Amino acid sequence: MKTAQEYIESIRKMKFNAYILGKKEDNPADHPMVKPSLNAVAMTYELAGDPQYQELTTVVSNITGKRVNRFTHTHQSTQDLVSKVKMQRLLGQKTATCFQRCVGMDAINALSITTYEMDQDLGTEYNKRFNEFLTYVQENDLVCDGAMTDPKGDRGKRPHQQAEKDVFVHIVEEKADGIIVRGAKCHQTGALNSHEIIVMPTMSMKKEDGDFAVSFAVPSDTEGITYVFGRQPSDTRKLEGTFDVGNMNYGGQECLVIFDNVFVPWDRVFMYKEYQYSGQLVERFASYHRQSYGGCKCGVTDVLIGAAGNLAEYHGVENASHIKDKLVEMVHLNETMHACGLACSTEGKATPSGTYFVDSLLANVCKLNVTRHPYEIARIAEDIAGGLLVTMPSALDFENPEIGPIMERLYGGIEGISTQCRMRMLRLVENLTIGAGAVAYRTESMHGAGPPQAMRIMIARQADFEKKKELAKKIAGVE
């Protein structure tokens, strides 16, 4: 397996066609707005190489028999599912941001099940192709970007009805040695930090949408792929290099990924117009990814709770009963999310492919909680932090020889804690609640793996209301 530094060097060697703030960047890996996200991914390699975390972050591959990074593994037991969630929480605690490998891991597992079923039903060889690709990923310890979300255009129209067809990734040509695709994927987490892009359909397709029912994998620097780096709140603070960033070392990234007549060889194609399987792939991926939020978001919340607790101490109010109650409420909400992540894992079941699948109902309940609780946790953190969270002067002002010493005196808290310690902690809370980190903590909690209504639809499908009504009738003695 790669070390963290070997991973960073492998990304530096890639030839991305990338744009950041309107400028073409030939070496995005070292750009100050990209580097924090690269560091966050590197942590997944660092922990895998640490003996104390080996059982959580690595696993023996069922394909090769060798120890591999868990992010490249297909779950072979409920313990694998549980370990995934616990690993994600650990990484959230270590980085306080999105570490960007979960989407690829969830795509790998969803494709493992769906390609197997396609082969059994249709006599295709998609699962064989997929396992050969996965072997390559495991042997080379690669990061995969799971690309599902298309721009979608007019949401009231099917893909084939769109005036601009490129708002969905689609097949434009079939060749003897592969296919040509066009379109785009948006909100792509960690795209510029990935070795491979795994493309999946974004929704359940109908027969008329056949050209849009496509899944494949290509190297991230394949000719014809362009990346446009996404904005985040206060993101240019990363260019300043001061503690105003809030999280000095780690961050996330999202990109628009444009496919302009990209060639995909047949051995990298995992779905080709089999529209009837697109919905199953989407729902499986979504369930896996909704499980993921019961891990990663809880780890980040652990950091936010710690920051709020530190600020209560620095303000001199840590013994106030209402502060203690607020911190307890933050823990209660956080552990509720984590409990759902663990529950849908322990209730997982083996599929005919051998890959274990989560309990989909509980996974959707997990994610529905995640669309709410981080917002309340952030509100409580802002309450404890106080007004300085949004009115504090910059780190550069503190460095100014004329006004800096004055602010050191006026912004001090309790004795024994430096003013800068207090300011750094405030910036961390700001980062996670309304700054660059809020993209991965709050907004992604709302829209990642689908917005709240998507979970409600799945819960309604799987709740078995008729059975519950029959239970009540039997107890009540109603015929």
BASEKE-845260 format. One record per residue (C-alpha): x, y, z; chain. Coordinates in Angstrom, 3 decimals, decimal comma. Layout:
BEGIN
SITE;X;Y;Z;A
...
This chain:
BEGIN
SITE;0,000;0,000;0,000;A
SITE;1,049;3,598;-0,595;A
SITE;2,356;5,896;2,106;A
SITE;0,794;9,334;2,477;A
SITE;3,737;10,945;0,696;A
SITE;3,674;8,398;-2,112;A
SITE;0,002;9,196;-2,615;A
SITE;0,711;12,944;-2,825;A
SITE;3,513;12,358;-5,316;A
SITE;1,271;10,129;-7,444;A
SITE;-1,292;12,937;-7,761;A
SITE;1,428;15,459;-8,615;A
SITE;2,482;13,271;-11,553;A
SITE;-0,987;13,306;-13,108;A
SITE;-1,818;15,678;-15,970;A
SITE;-5,131;17,251;-15,010;A
SITE;-6,846;19,797;-17,235;A
SITE;-7,998;22,016;-14,360;A
SITE;-9,285;25,557;-13,814;A
SITE;-9,244;27,355;-10,456;A
SITE;-10,752;30,833;-10,072;A
SITE;-10,804;31,246;-13,853;A
SITE;-7,175;30,296;-14,418;A
SITE;-5,805;27,113;-15,955;A
SITE;-3,617;25,288;-13,446;A
SITE;-1,031;22,832;-14,761;A
SITE;-0,122;21,583;-11,279;A
SITE;-3,278;21,800;-9,157;A
SITE;-1,939;19,463;-6,454;A
SITE;0,269;22,231;-5,060;A
SITE;-2,271;25,028;-5,396;A
SITE;-2,984;26,478;-1,917;A
SITE;-6,728;26,007;-2,408;A
SITE;-6,252;22,332;-3,298;A
SITE;-3,451;21,326;-0,913;A
SITE;-5,634;21,113;2,245;A
SITE;-7,936;18,619;0,513;A
SITE;-4,929;16,623;-0,675;A
SITE;-3,722;16,487;2,933;A
SITE;-7,112;15,182;4,053;A
SITE;-6,986;12,305;1,550;A
SITE;-3,377;11,626;2,558;A
SITE;-4,634;10,978;6,100;A
SITE;-6,478;7,891;4,796;A
SITE;-3,071;6,542;3,763;A
SITE;-1,305;7,673;6,928;A
SITE;-3,740;5,882;9,234;A
SITE;-3,625;2,735;7,069;A
SITE;0,128;2,636;7,683;A
SITE;-0,222;3,103;11,442;A
SITE;-0,227;-0,260;13,309;A
SITE;-2,673;0,971;15,961;A
SITE;-5,343;1,621;13,313;A
SITE;-4,586;-1,273;10,944;A
SITE;-7,602;-3,427;11,832;A
SITE;-9,931;-0,498;11,251;A
SITE;-8,404;1,068;8,122;A
SITE;-7,143;-2,014;6,257;A
SITE;-8,534;-5,456;5,460;A
SITE;-7,505;-8,632;3,641;A
SITE;-8,931;-8,519;0,123;A
SITE;-11,359;-11,262;-0,846;A
SITE;-10,043;-10,887;-4,417;A
SITE;-6,245;-10,909;-4,020;A
SITE;-5,745;-12,276;-0,506;A
SITE;-3,505;-9,303;0,258;A
SITE;-4,015;-6,555;2,846;A
SITE;-5,527;-3,478;1,204;A
SITE;-6,883;-0,099;2,218;A
SITE;-10,493;-0,479;3,362;A
SITE;-11,525;2,244;0,924;A
SITE;-10,783;-0,176;-1,957;A
SITE;-12,612;-3,166;-0,432;A
SITE;-16,047;-4,720;-1,017;A
SITE;-17,732;-5,499;2,299;A
SITE;-17,676;-9,207;3,103;A
SITE;-19,440;-9,161;6,485;A
SITE;-21,471;-6,982;8,804;A
SITE;-18,225;-6,374;10,678;A
SITE;-16,830;-4,806;7,498;A
SITE;-19,856;-2,505;7,381;A
SITE;-19,408;-1,538;11,034;A
SITE;-15,654;-1,015;10,622;A
SITE;-16,322;1,275;7,677;A
SITE;-18,470;3,598;9,812;A
SITE;-15,993;3,575;12,697;A
SITE;-13,111;4,303;10,302;A
SITE;-15,021;7,240;8,857;A
SITE;-15,633;8,689;12,310;A
SITE;-11,934;8,356;13,142;A
SITE;-10,940;10,179;9,954;A
SITE;-13,464;12,933;10,687;A
SITE;-11,858;13,363;14,096;A
SITE;-8,374;13,534;12,558;A
SITE;-9,172;16,015;9,759;A
SITE;-12,392;17,883;10,739;A
SITE;-13,361;17,838;7,073;A
SITE;-14,379;15,579;4,196;A
SITE;-11,587;13,096;3,413;A
SITE;-13,075;12,435;-0,015;A
SITE;-12,755;8,659;-0,498;A
SITE;-16,181;7,520;0,722;A
SITE;-18,018;8,134;-2,560;A
SITE;-15,593;5,916;-4,455;A
SITE;-15,834;3,175;-1,833;A
SITE;-19,629;3,261;-1,948;A
SITE;-19,599;3,191;-5,768;A
SITE;-17,332;0,130;-5,746;A
SITE;-19,693;-1,774;-3,460;A
SITE;-22,853;-0,788;-5,349;A
SITE;-21,308;-1,833;-8,658;A
SITE;-20,094;-5,122;-7,187;A
SITE;-23,683;-6,153;-6,459;A
SITE;-25,376;-4,690;-9,542;A
SITE;-22,887;-5,961;-12,142;A
SITE;-23,180;-9,462;-10,653;A
SITE;-26,956;-9,393;-11,011;A
SITE;-26,706;-8,084;-14,566;A
SITE;-24,405;-10,949;-15,521;A
SITE;-26,731;-13,512;-13,924;A
SITE;-29,774;-12,114;-15,710;A
SITE;-28,306;-11,086;-19,056;A
SITE;-25,261;-13,313;-19,577;A
SITE;-22,960;-10,268;-19,752;A
SITE;-19,407;-10,014;-18,361;A
SITE;-19,712;-6,757;-16,457;A
SITE;-18,845;-8,259;-13,063;A
SITE;-15,710;-9,859;-14,465;A
SITE;-14,642;-6,506;-15,920;A
SITE;-15,450;-4,795;-12,650;A
SITE;-13,428;-7,259;-10,556;A
SITE;-10,448;-6,859;-12,891;A
SITE;-10,713;-3,091;-12,445;A
SITE;-11,055;-3,451;-8,668;A
SITE;-7,990;-5,698;-8,556;A
SITE;-6,051;-2,956;-10,330;A
SITE;-7,346;-0,370;-7,821;A
SITE;-6,384;-2,542;-4,856;A
SITE;-2,965;-3,492;-6,195;A
SITE;-2,102;0,162;-6,790;A
SITE;-3,924;1,581;-3,724;A
SITE;-5,841;4,129;-5,783;A
SITE;-8,351;6,834;-4,886;A
SITE;-11,583;6,602;-6,870;A
SITE;-14,044;9,446;-7,374;A
SITE;-17,580;8,093;-7,470;A
SITE;-19,336;10,315;-10,004;A
SITE;-23,120;10,127;-9,816;A
SITE;-24,652;13,622;-9,780;A
SITE;-25,310;15,246;-13,183;A
SITE;-26,260;18,933;-13,622;A
SITE;-29,730;17,629;-14,739;A
SITE;-30,904;20,776;-16,561;A
SITE;-34,707;21,043;-16,541;A
SITE;-35,701;18,851;-13,600;A
SITE;-39,191;18,455;-15,051;A
SITE;-37,878;16,570;-18,092;A
SITE;-36,328;13,130;-18,590;A
SITE;-32,708;12,973;-19,811;A
SITE;-33,678;12,223;-23,418;A
SITE;-36,057;15,240;-23,405;A
SITE;-33,403;17,813;-22,477;A
SITE;-32,633;20,512;-25,043;A
SITE;-29,002;20,408;-23,865;A
SITE;-28,117;16,708;-23,768;A
SITE;-24,777;17,304;-22,026;A
SITE;-26,502;18,055;-18,713;A
SITE;-26,432;14,258;-18,352;A
SITE;-23,467;12,002;-19,159;A
SITE;-24,430;9,982;-22,218;A
SITE;-23,100;7,713;-24,929;A
SITE;-22,524;9,438;-28,271;A
SITE;-20,754;6,700;-30,224;A
SITE;-20,067;2,970;-30,094;A
SITE;-16,736;1,753;-31,493;A
SITE;-15,126;-1,658;-31,880;A
SITE;-12,788;-1,035;-28,940;A
SITE;-14,998;1,083;-26,681;A
SITE;-17,456;3,959;-26,426;A
SITE;-17,374;7,771;-26,621;A
SITE;-19,181;9,742;-23,897;A
SITE;-20,100;13,368;-23,321;A
SITE;-21,704;15,316;-20,488;A
SITE;-20,777;16,402;-16,979;A
SITE;-20,835;15,483;-13,309;A
SITE;-21,123;18,220;-10,669;A
SITE;-20,420;18,470;-6,914;A
SITE;-17,602;15,957;-7,413;A
SITE;-15,939;15,532;-4,038;A
SITE;-12,168;15,165;-4,231;A
SITE;-12,155;14,895;-8,018;A
SITE;-8,748;16,591;-8,386;A
SITE;-7,333;14,280;-5,712;A
SITE;-8,440;11,055;-7,401;A
SITE;-6,636;8,580;-9,630;A
SITE;-9,812;7,184;-11,208;A
SITE;-13,338;8,391;-11,926;A
SITE;-16,152;5,849;-11,612;A
SITE;-19,202;7,173;-13,467;A
SITE;-22,708;5,960;-12,636;A
SITE;-26,170;7,039;-13,854;A
SITE;-27,710;9,694;-11,649;A
SITE;-31,286;8,370;-11,631;A
SITE;-33,508;5,501;-12,669;A
SITE;-33,644;5,520;-16,464;A
SITE;-36,412;4,463;-18,847;A
SITE;-36,059;2,798;-22,246;A
SITE;-36,006;6,176;-24,003;A
SITE;-33,063;7,193;-21,784;A
SITE;-30,917;4,227;-22,844;A
SITE;-27,969;6,350;-23,962;A
SITE;-27,810;7,856;-20,472;A
SITE;-27,740;4,483;-18,682;A
SITE;-23,977;4,107;-18,602;A
SITE;-21,354;3,251;-16,007;A
SITE;-17,622;3,166;-16,535;A
SITE;-14,230;4,002;-15,039;A
SITE;-11,406;6,061;-16,556;A
SITE;-8,161;7,534;-15,214;A
SITE;-8,822;11,036;-13,891;A
SITE;-6,402;12,655;-16,329;A
SITE;-7,916;11,017;-19,424;A
SITE;-7,918;13,209;-22,519;A
SITE;-11,164;15,144;-22,875;A
SITE;-11,852;15,567;-19,136;A
SITE;-11,831;19,104;-17,704;A
SITE;-12,138;20,098;-14,039;A
SITE;-13,557;23,390;-12,786;A
SITE;-12,821;23,900;-9,092;A
SITE;-15,840;24,834;-6,946;A
SITE;-16,065;27,866;-4,646;A
SITE;-16,463;27,546;-0,883;A
SITE;-17,309;30,215;1,702;A
SITE;-14,190;32,193;2,674;A
SITE;-12,104;29,919;0,440;A
SITE;-9,556;32,570;-0,550;A
SITE;-8,416;32,699;3,079;A
SITE;-6,421;29,608;2,101;A
SITE;-4,316;31,919;-0,062;A
SITE;-3,446;34,044;2,987;A
SITE;-1,824;31,290;5,009;A
SITE;-3,004;32,632;8,384;A
SITE;-5,061;31,129;11,206;A
SITE;-8,085;32,913;9,720;A
SITE;-8,574;29,738;7,660;A
SITE;-9,781;27,998;10,819;A
SITE;-8,559;24,569;9,754;A
SITE;-4,941;25,188;8,787;A
SITE;-4,042;21,769;7,373;A
SITE;-7,156;20,064;6,049;A
SITE;-10,109;20,810;3,793;A
SITE;-12,354;19,395;1,112;A
SITE;-12,954;20,134;-2,553;A
SITE;-15,701;19,808;-5,123;A
SITE;-15,451;20,139;-8,905;A
SITE;-17,521;20,293;-12,038;A
SITE;-16,156;17,478;-14,222;A
SITE;-16,739;17,910;-17,958;A
SITE;-16,540;14,959;-20,382;A
SITE;-15,869;16,143;-23,930;A
SITE;-15,944;13,122;-26,259;A
SITE;-14,044;10,906;-23,807;A
SITE;-13,043;7,441;-25,005;A
SITE;-13,750;4,516;-22,664;A
SITE;-12,399;1,046;-23,571;A
SITE;-14,872;-1,832;-23,296;A
SITE;-13,005;-3,418;-20,380;A
SITE;-13,802;-0,290;-18,332;A
SITE;-17,547;-0,245;-19,176;A
SITE;-19,825;-1,666;-16,438;A
SITE;-23,241;-0,692;-17,827;A
SITE;-24,124;-0,012;-21,444;A
SITE;-27,740;1,024;-22,016;A
SITE;-29,152;-1,542;-19,530;A
SITE;-31,566;1,111;-18,299;A
SITE;-33,592;-1,394;-16,256;A
SITE;-30,666;-1,751;-13,788;A
SITE;-29,903;1,952;-13,394;A
SITE;-32,385;2,471;-10,573;A
SITE;-31,009;-0,469;-8,587;A
SITE;-27,477;0,882;-8,904;A
SITE;-28,540;4,364;-7,812;A
SITE;-30,498;3,101;-4,802;A
SITE;-27,710;0,810;-3,651;A
SITE;-25,105;3,509;-3,959;A
SITE;-27,379;5,965;-2,150;A
SITE;-27,965;3,548;0,729;A
SITE;-24,253;2,894;1,163;A
SITE;-23,504;6,604;1,043;A
SITE;-26,291;7,452;3,491;A
SITE;-24,714;4,922;5,852;A
SITE;-21,402;6,758;5,443;A
SITE;-22,799;9,942;6,948;A
SITE;-23,289;8,138;10,245;A
SITE;-19,502;7,997;10,463;A
SITE;-17,767;10,954;8,851;A
SITE;-20,113;13,688;10,059;A
SITE;-19,949;12,345;13,617;A
SITE;-16,160;12,567;13,622;A
SITE;-16,271;16,183;12,480;A
SITE;-18,916;16,891;15,113;A
SITE;-16,590;15,487;17,778;A
SITE;-14,135;18,228;16,813;A
SITE;-16,854;20,899;16,819;A
SITE;-18,070;19,818;20,259;A
SITE;-14,485;19,989;21,475;A
SITE;-14,057;23,478;20,032;A
SITE;-17,294;24,660;21,693;A
SITE;-16,149;23,165;24,990;A
SITE;-12,792;24,902;24,728;A
SITE;-14,446;28,229;24,010;A
SITE;-16,742;27,837;27,004;A
SITE;-13,609;27,358;29,098;A
SITE;-11,757;30,269;27,454;A
SITE;-14,790;32,522;28,031;A
SITE;-14,900;31,459;31,696;A
SITE;-18,390;29,973;31,528;A
SITE;-17,704;26,232;31,374;A
SITE;-19,408;25,662;34,755;A
SITE;-22,658;27,396;33,808;A
SITE;-25,500;24,861;33,862;A
SITE;-26,959;25,997;30,526;A
SITE;-23,549;25,553;28,845;A
SITE;-23,261;22,028;30,197;A
SITE;-26,777;21,262;28,939;A
SITE;-25,930;22,577;25,488;A
SITE;-22,785;20,469;25,246;A
SITE;-24,749;17,400;26,336;A
SITE;-27,361;18,099;23,662;A
SITE;-24,627;18,285;21,030;A
SITE;-23,352;14,877;22,134;A
SITE;-26,889;13,441;22,172;A
SITE;-27,552;14,524;18,582;A
SITE;-24,164;13,320;17,399;A
SITE;-24,445;9,876;18,942;A
SITE;-27,951;9,519;17,501;A
SITE;-26,488;9,921;14,007;A
SITE;-23,682;7,483;14,755;A
SITE;-26,084;4,932;16,257;A
SITE;-28,084;4,904;13,022;A
SITE;-24,896;4,368;11,016;A
SITE;-23,991;1,399;13,189;A
SITE;-27,544;0,028;13,188;A
SITE;-27,894;-0,104;9,400;A
SITE;-24,482;-1,818;9,316;A
SITE;-25,164;-4,524;11,894;A
SITE;-28,500;-5,250;10,190;A
SITE;-26,801;-5,635;6,795;A
SITE;-27,135;-8,838;4,784;A
SITE;-25,106;-10,774;2,229;A
SITE;-26,175;-10,498;-1,426;A
SITE;-25,729;-13,257;-4,056;A
SITE;-22,585;-11,443;-5,224;A
SITE;-20,990;-12,041;-1,805;A
SITE;-20,892;-8,308;-1,078;A
SITE;-22,793;-7,267;2,049;A
SITE;-25,464;-4,583;1,740;A
SITE;-26,708;-2,300;4,503;A
SITE;-30,240;-2,250;5,843;A
SITE;-31,576;0,336;3,422;A
SITE;-34,424;1,590;5,623;A
SITE;-32,090;2,304;8,534;A
SITE;-29,501;3,857;6,204;A
SITE;-32,127;6,307;4,988;A
SITE;-33,191;7,054;8,563;A
SITE;-29,518;7,711;9,339;A
SITE;-29,147;10,223;6,539;A
SITE;-32,465;11,921;7,286;A
SITE;-31,160;12,594;10,801;A
SITE;-27,947;13,926;9,274;A
SITE;-29,930;16,463;7,223;A
SITE;-31,089;18,008;10,525;A
SITE;-28,772;17,379;13,457;A
SITE;-25,589;19,087;12,157;A
SITE;-27,569;22,298;11,719;A
SITE;-28,745;22,219;15,342;A
SITE;-25,272;21,259;16,553;A
SITE;-23,809;24,169;14,576;A
SITE;-26,434;26,527;16,032;A
SITE;-25,484;25,506;19,568;A
SITE;-21,779;25,911;18,790;A
SITE;-22,437;29,424;17,459;A
SITE;-24,447;30,186;20,592;A
SITE;-21,549;29,185;22,855;A
SITE;-18,944;30,898;20,651;A
SITE;-20,559;34,332;20,844;A
SITE;-20,572;37,327;18,517;A
SITE;-16,812;37,377;17,945;A
SITE;-17,412;34,430;15,636;A
SITE;-18,441;36,871;12,894;A
SITE;-16,919;40,215;13,933;A
SITE;-13,350;39,330;14,874;A
SITE;-10,570;41,263;13,052;A
SITE;-8,178;39,328;10,845;A
SITE;-5,005;37,532;11,870;A
SITE;-3,111;40,229;9,927;A
SITE;-4,521;42,854;12,304;A
SITE;-3,157;40,893;15,236;A
SITE;0,270;40,954;13,556;A
SITE;0,180;44,735;13,067;A
SITE;2,661;46,308;15,557;A
SITE;0,400;49,286;16,284;A
SITE;-3,017;47,704;16,869;A
SITE;-2,037;44,080;17,473;A
SITE;-0,894;44,524;21,101;A
SITE;-4,061;46,466;21,894;A
SITE;-6,280;43,690;20,569;A
SITE;-4,236;41,099;22,459;A
SITE;-5,288;42,883;25,655;A
SITE;-8,893;43,591;24,749;A
SITE;-9,782;40,203;23,256;A
SITE;-8,246;38,150;26,049;A
SITE;-10,352;35,679;28,008;A
SITE;-9,407;33,802;31,169;A
SITE;-5,906;34,034;32,575;A
SITE;-3,481;31,393;31,358;A
SITE;-4,966;31,139;27,849;A
SITE;-3,427;33,376;25,211;A
SITE;-5,639;35,626;23,123;A
SITE;-4,433;33,912;19,964;A
SITE;-5,545;30,498;21,309;A
SITE;-9,023;31,905;21,800;A
SITE;-9,034;33,477;18,333;A
SITE;-7,855;30,246;16,669;A
SITE;-10,621;28,280;18,338;A
SITE;-13,195;30,816;17,165;A
SITE;-11,904;30,522;13,610;A
SITE;-12,214;26,744;13,792;A
SITE;-15,867;27,023;14,827;A
SITE;-16,414;29,594;12,092;A
SITE;-14,813;27,260;9,537;A
SITE;-17,089;24,366;10,460;A
SITE;-20,342;26,288;10,820;A
SITE;-20,305;29,056;8,190;A
SITE;-16,886;28,926;6,503;A
SITE;-15,144;26,636;4,034;A
SITE;-15,634;23,590;6,261;A
SITE;-19,401;24,150;6,359;A
SITE;-19,562;22,835;2,784;A
SITE;-18,606;19,383;4,029;A
SITE;-20,347;19,642;7,398;A
SITE;-23,639;21,491;6,910;A
SITE;-24,514;21,789;3,223;A
SITE;-23,261;18,318;2,326;A
SITE;-25,220;16,976;5,296;A
SITE;-28,326;18,380;3,615;A
SITE;-27,721;17,480;-0,043;A
SITE;-25,014;14,801;-0,137;A
SITE;-26,400;11,372;-1,135;A
SITE;-29,682;13,105;-1,915;A
SITE;-31,759;15,849;-0,244;A
SITE;-34,221;15,071;2,588;A
SITE;-37,130;14,263;0,265;A
SITE;-35,103;11,463;-1,353;A
SITE;-34,759;9,752;2,027;A
SITE;-38,449;10,265;2,798;A
SITE;-39,408;8,574;-0,469;A
SITE;-37,210;5,566;0,328;A
SITE;-38,491;5,363;3,911;A
SITE;-42,095;5,459;2,640;A
SITE;-41,345;2,585;0,256;A
SITE;-39,738;0,398;2,899;A
SITE;-41,728;1,236;6,053;A
SITE;-44,403;-1,464;5,415;A
SITE;-47,287;0,624;6,719;A
SITE;-49,816;-2,138;5,948;A
SITE;-48,056;-4,528;8,319;A
SITE;-48,064;-1,888;11,060;A
SITE;-51,787;-1,305;10,520;A
SITE;-52,437;-5,041;10,806;A
SITE;-50,472;-5,184;14,069;A
SITE;-52,653;-2,424;15,503;A
SITE;-55,853;-4,139;14,326;A
SITE;-54,856;-7,386;16,011;A
SITE;-54,068;-5,692;19,323;A
SITE;-57,271;-3,626;19,183;A
SITE;-59,413;-6,595;18,171;A
SITE;-60,518;-4,979;14,915;A
SITE;-61,534;-7,366;12,099;A
